[in-house]
């Protein structure tokens, strides 16, 4: 190879490396953002579900048998938060 082709190859490798690194950073940041958003949505749905379980207003229940007493409520909370992911 002559000197001119050698310089062109060297510049091509450098430019390709810079473009590849930029593309990697761009795609990985998008991946991280989407994963954080999914995790936040799952956490929000989890706590929303817990609120739905324990959010009982006096007029919502049809009978007193369907209500949750304090001991059962604490047992459910302990069971939910004692589990590992």
C-alpha positions in Angstrom: 0.0 0.0 0.0 1.2 3.4 -0.7 1.2 6.2 1.9 -2.1 7.8 0.5 -4.1 4.7 0.9 -2.7 4.1 4.3 -3.8 7.5 5.6 -7.3 7.0 4.1 -7.6 3.6 5.9 -6.4 5.2 9.1 -8.9 8.0 8.9 -11.7 5.6 8.0 -11.0 3.5 11.1 -11.0 6.6 13.3 -14.2 8.0 11.9 -15.9 4.5 12.0 -14.8 4.2 15.7 -16.3 7.6 16.6 -19.6 6.8 14.8 -19.8 3.4 16.3 -19.2 4.8 19.8 -21.8 7.5 19.3 -24.3 5.0 18.0 -23.6 2.7 21.0 -24.1 5.6 23.5 -27.3 6.7 21.8 -28.9 3.2 21.7 -27.8 2.3 25.2 -29.2 5.5 26.7 -32.6 4.8 25.0 -32.5 1.3 26.3 -31.8 2.5 29.9 -34.5 5.2 29.7 -37.1 2.6 28.5 -36.2 0.2 31.2 -36.4 2.8 33.9 -39.9 3.8 32.6 -41.1 0.2 32.6 -39.8 -0.3 36.2 -41.5 2.9 37.3 -44.8 1.8 35.7 -44.6 -1.6 37.4 -43.9 0.0 40.8 -46.7 2.4 40.3 -49.1 -0.4 39.4 -48.0 -2.4 42.4 -48.6 0.4 44.9 -51.9 1.3 43.1 -53.0 -2.3 43.6 -52.2 -2.1 47.3 -54.2 1.1 47.6 -57.1 -0.6 45.9 -57.0 -3.5 48.4 -56.9 -1.3 51.5 -58.9 1.7 50.3 -62.3 0.9 51.7 -64.8 3.6 52.3 -67.8 3.1 54.6 -70.3 3.1 51.6 -68.2 0.9 49.3 -68.7 -2.4 50.9 -72.0 -4.3 50.6 -71.6 -6.1 53.9 -69.3 -6.1 56.9 -68.1 -9.7 56.1 -66.2 -8.4 53.1 -64.2 -5.9 55.2 -60.6 -6.5 56.2 -59.7 -6.2 59.9 -56.5 -4.6 61.1 -54.7 -7.9 61.8 -55.4 -9.3 58.3 -54.3 -6.0 56.8 -51.0 -6.1 58.6 -50.5 -9.8 57.6 -51.0 -9.0 54.0 -48.6 -6.1 54.1 -46.0 -8.2 55.8 -46.4 -10.9 53.2 -46.2 -8.5 50.3 -43.0 -6.7 51.5 -41.2 -9.8 52.8 -41.0 -11.4 49.3 -37.8 -11.0 47.3 -37.7 -10.0 43.7 
